[in-house]
Amino acid sequence: MKTKTFPLGTSWLIIGLLAISALGVVSKTTSADEANSTQIGTVSSIFDNPVEGQEVTLRGKIIDQQPEETDYVFTDGTNKITIQLQENDYPYNPDTTVEISGIVDFESQHTDEVAKDPTPEDIQVNVNQLQVVTSND
């Protein structure tokens, strides 16, 4: 049986290249994990710098339902904001912590004025994802 041998320097070169390749894979995995991580914002930060169309994720509680079937009041402890859910008559519990993701929207009959200087009453979040974090039923 013939065996092929490599000089000692070549073995170290191969080990070094494998190590560098492995680091590259770990680095790419970490970057992908960071890209998938969600940063939780606050209602106050939305009011401080309102940007229509901004994607946001908030964690807090739905504490009330508005007269419109899909509008609710949400609080994260920093402030309150109207949120619009896709589902009519969502069975909310003010003791349940939820995480919502959605789009900041300016609601008003005077859209030009609101775009320049929106008030908290003009700002809402159109929710496209809701997840129960803790339930105290």
C-alpha positions as CSV (number, residue, x, y, z in Angstrom):
1,M,0.0,0.0,0.0
2,K,1.4,3.4,-1.0
3,T,1.0,6.3,1.3
4,K,1.4,9.8,0.3
5,T,3.2,12.0,2.8
6,F,3.3,15.8,2.9
7,P,6.1,17.8,4.3
8,L,5.5,19.1,7.8
9,G,5.0,22.7,6.6
10,T,2.2,21.6,4.2
11,S,0.3,20.0,7.1
12,W,0.3,23.2,9.0
13,L,-0.8,25.1,5.9
14,I,-3.8,22.8,5.5
15,I,-4.7,23.0,9.2
16,G,-4.4,26.8,9.0
17,L,-6.7,27.0,5.9
18,L,-9.2,24.8,7.6
19,A,-9.2,27.0,10.7
20,I,-9.7,30.1,8.6
21,S,-12.5,28.5,6.7
22,A,-14.2,27.5,10.0
23,L,-13.9,31.1,11.3
24,G,-15.5,32.4,8.2
25,V,-18.5,30.0,8.7
26,V,-18.9,31.1,12.3
27,S,-18.7,34.7,11.3
28,K,-21.4,34.4,8.7
29,T,-23.6,32.5,11.1
30,T,-23.2,35.2,13.7
31,S,-24.0,37.9,11.2
32,A,-27.2,36.1,10.1
33,D,-28.3,35.7,13.8
34,E,-27.7,39.4,14.4
35,A,-29.8,40.3,11.3
36,N,-32.7,38.1,12.6
37,S,-32.7,39.6,16.1
38,T,-35.5,42.0,16.8
39,Q,-35.0,45.2,18.6
40,I,-37.9,46.2,20.8
41,G,-38.8,49.8,20.6
42,T,-41.0,52.0,22.9
43,V,-44.2,54.0,22.3
44,S,-42.4,57.1,23.6
45,S,-39.7,56.7,21.0
46,I,-42.3,56.6,18.2
47,F,-43.9,59.8,19.5
48,D,-40.4,61.5,19.9
49,N,-39.5,60.8,16.3
50,P,-42.6,59.7,14.3
51,V,-41.8,58.3,10.9
52,E,-44.8,57.1,8.8
53,G,-44.1,53.7,7.4
54,Q,-41.5,52.8,10.0
55,E,-41.5,49.1,11.0
56,V,-41.7,48.8,14.8
57,T,-41.8,46.0,17.4
58,L,-43.2,46.8,20.8
59,R,-43.7,44.8,24.0
60,G,-46.5,45.6,26.4
61,K,-50.2,45.2,27.0
62,I,-53.5,45.8,25.2
63,I,-55.5,47.7,27.8
64,D,-58.7,48.8,26.0
65,Q,-60.7,48.5,22.8
66,Q,-61.8,51.6,20.9
67,P,-65.3,52.1,19.3
68,E,-63.8,51.0,16.0
69,E,-63.9,47.2,16.0
70,T,-60.2,46.7,15.2
71,D,-58.7,49.6,17.2
72,Y,-57.2,49.0,20.6
73,V,-55.1,50.9,23.1
74,F,-51.6,49.5,23.7
75,T,-49.1,50.5,26.4
76,D,-45.6,49.6,27.1
77,G,-45.3,51.6,30.3
78,T,-43.7,54.6,28.5
79,N,-46.9,55.8,26.9
80,K,-50.1,54.7,25.2
81,I,-50.8,54.3,21.4
82,T,-53.7,53.2,19.3
83,I,-53.0,50.0,17.5
84,Q,-55.1,48.5,14.7
85,L,-55.4,44.7,14.6
86,Q,-56.5,42.7,11.5
87,E,-58.9,40.7,13.7
88,N,-62.2,42.1,14.9
89,D,-63.0,41.8,18.6
90,Y,-59.6,40.4,19.6
91,P,-60.1,38.8,23.1
92,Y,-57.5,41.0,24.9
93,N,-56.7,40.7,28.6
94,P,-55.0,43.8,30.2
95,D,-52.9,41.4,32.3
96,T,-51.4,39.7,29.2
97,T,-48.0,40.8,27.9
98,V,-47.8,40.8,24.1
99,E,-45.2,41.6,21.5
100,I,-46.5,43.3,18.4
101,S,-44.8,44.2,15.1
102,G,-46.3,46.6,12.6
103,I,-46.1,49.8,10.6
104,V,-46.4,53.3,12.0
105,D,-49.3,55.1,10.4
106,F,-50.6,58.7,10.6
107,E,-54.4,58.7,10.8
108,S,-56.0,62.0,10.1
109,Q,-58.4,63.8,7.7
110,H,-55.7,66.5,7.2
111,T,-52.8,64.3,6.0
112,D,-50.6,67.2,4.8
113,E,-50.6,68.9,8.2
114,V,-50.1,65.6,10.0
115,A,-47.1,64.6,7.9
116,K,-45.4,67.9,9.0
117,D,-46.2,67.7,12.7
118,P,-48.1,64.6,13.9
119,T,-49.6,64.6,17.4
120,P,-49.9,61.4,19.4
121,E,-53.6,61.2,18.5
122,D,-52.7,61.1,14.8
123,I,-50.2,58.2,15.2
124,Q,-51.1,54.5,15.3
125,V,-49.5,51.2,14.6
126,N,-51.0,48.8,12.1
127,V,-50.2,45.5,13.6
128,N,-49.2,42.6,11.3
129,Q,-48.0,40.2,13.9
130,L,-49.0,39.7,17.6
131,Q,-47.4,37.2,19.9
132,V,-48.4,36.5,23.5
133,V,-45.3,36.7,25.7
134,T,-46.9,36.0,29.1
135,S,-50.5,35.4,30.2
136,N,-51.9,35.8,33.6
137,D,-55.3,34.3,33.1
